[in-house]
Structure formats: structure tokens, C-alpha cells
Amino acid sequence: TLVTAFRATLEELAEADLLLHIIDISHKNAPEQSQVVEQILGELGLESKPRILVLNKLDLLPGIEGRELASRELEDKGWGVVFISAARGWRLDRLLERIAAALAPAARS
């Protein structure tokens, strides 16, 4: 029902040059929530839309685990993956770099 209520809003995503899929990595249901988002994007025919996976709340992960994750450059399904803490401002510069790089080809067209 929620998806139906927001379908018109979600359909606006087709006009976007880039999607940011932001996940609260500290939430216990993060994998399931991410899967639901991907399912909805697929239903809307947006599975091939360029996107960056943004894993937020890095500051809430245990110290060593958080540092190890942030130090990796991950690629998943061809998307860029960026670990950030929006609340603390951690790695937002890296996110902005990835956004700029992803939008550069669209700006040239």
C-alpha cells in the first residue's frame, strides 16, 4: 500500500540522472530494507539507472569494523559504494566526488 501511495512520486525517479540509495547500516533490517528498495526500482523499470549506494551511520558501527569498512573501495553490481556518517560529516567529500564523477558524463551530453 505504501508503494502504491508513493508510486507517482517514485516514477519521478525516471527523470533523474543519478540515484542515491542511502541505507542506515546500523539498522538491524538494513539488508531487507535495501532489497525492498531494489525490488521497487525493478518494478518501475529503473534497475539500470546509474546509482551510488550510500551506507550511512558509519559512526554507529563498532570501531574496528567501521574503520575497516570505510577503508575499502567496494563495488557492487557496478555501483559505487560510499560509507559515510552524515551526522558527523565523515567522508562526505568522498560522496561528493563520486556524485560529480557519476554526473560528469551526463553533463557532457
C-alpha positions as CSV (number, residue, x, y, z in Angstrom):
1,T,0.0,0.0,0.0
2,L,2.8,2.4,0.8
3,V,4.4,1.8,-2.6
4,T,1.0,2.4,-4.3
5,A,0.6,5.7,-2.4
6,F,4.0,6.9,-3.5
7,R,4.1,5.4,-7.0
8,A,3.6,8.8,-8.7
9,T,6.5,10.2,-6.7
10,L,8.7,7.2,-7.3
11,E,8.0,7.5,-11.1
12,E,9.8,10.9,-11.0
13,L,13.0,8.9,-10.4
14,A,12.9,8.0,-14.1
15,E,13.9,11.7,-14.8
16,A,16.9,11.6,-12.6
17,D,20.5,11.3,-13.9
18,L,21.7,9.6,-10.8
19,L,20.0,7.8,-7.8
20,L,21.5,7.8,-4.3
21,H,20.4,4.7,-2.5
22,I,21.0,5.6,1.2
23,I,21.0,2.8,3.7
24,D,21.2,3.1,7.5
25,I,23.9,0.4,8.0
26,S,23.3,0.4,11.8
27,H,19.7,-0.8,11.4
28,K,19.1,-4.5,12.1
29,N,16.9,-4.8,9.0
30,A,19.2,-2.8,6.6
31,P,19.6,-5.8,4.1
32,E,15.9,-6.4,3.9
33,Q,15.1,-2.7,3.5
34,S,17.7,-2.4,0.7
35,Q,16.2,-5.4,-1.0
36,V,12.7,-3.9,-0.9
37,V,14.1,-0.7,-2.5
38,E,15.8,-2.7,-5.2
39,Q,12.6,-4.6,-5.9
40,I,10.6,-1.4,-6.2
41,L,13.2,0.1,-8.6
42,G,12.9,-3.1,-10.7
43,E,9.1,-2.8,-10.8
44,L,9.5,0.7,-12.0
45,G,12.0,-0.4,-14.7
46,L,14.8,1.6,-13.1
47,E,17.2,-1.3,-12.3
48,S,19.7,0.0,-14.8
49,K,19.6,3.7,-13.7
50,P,23.0,4.9,-12.5
51,R,23.3,5.0,-8.8
52,I,25.5,5.2,-5.8
53,L,25.0,3.1,-2.8
54,V,25.5,5.3,0.3
55,L,25.9,3.4,3.6
56,N,25.2,5.9,6.3
57,K,25.8,5.9,10.1
58,L,29.3,4.6,9.9
59,D,29.9,6.3,13.3
60,L,27.4,3.8,14.9
61,L,29.4,0.7,13.8
62,P,32.0,-0.7,16.3
63,G,35.3,1.0,15.9
64,I,37.4,-1.6,14.1
65,E,34.6,-2.8,11.9
66,G,33.7,0.8,10.9
67,R,37.3,1.7,10.1
68,E,37.8,-1.4,8.0
69,L,34.6,-0.8,6.0
70,A,35.4,2.8,5.4
71,S,38.9,2.0,4.2
72,R,37.7,-0.3,1.4
73,E,36.7,0.7,-2.0
74,L,33.8,-1.5,-2.8
75,E,32.0,-2.2,-6.0
76,D,28.6,-4.0,-6.0
77,K,26.6,-4.5,-9.2
78,G,28.7,-1.9,-10.8
79,W,27.6,0.8,-8.4
80,G,29.9,2.9,-6.4
81,V,29.6,2.3,-2.7
82,V,30.4,5.0,-0.2
83,F,30.5,4.7,3.6
84,I,29.6,8.0,5.4
85,S,28.4,9.4,8.6
86,A,26.1,12.3,7.7
87,A,25.7,13.3,11.4
88,R,29.5,13.6,11.9
89,G,30.3,14.8,8.4
90,W,32.6,11.8,7.8
91,R,33.5,11.0,4.2
92,L,31.0,13.5,2.7
93,D,33.8,14.8,0.5
94,R,34.2,11.3,-0.9
95,L,30.5,11.1,-1.6
96,L,30.5,14.4,-3.4
97,E,33.5,13.3,-5.5
98,R,31.6,10.1,-6.5
99,I,28.5,12.2,-7.4
100,A,30.5,14.6,-9.5
101,A,32.2,11.7,-11.3
102,A,28.9,10.0,-12.0
103,L,27.3,13.1,-13.3
104,A,30.2,14.2,-15.5
105,P,29.2,12.1,-18.5
106,A,25.6,13.4,-18.2
107,A,26.9,17.0,-18.2
108,R,28.8,16.4,-21.5
109,S,25.7,15.1,-23.3
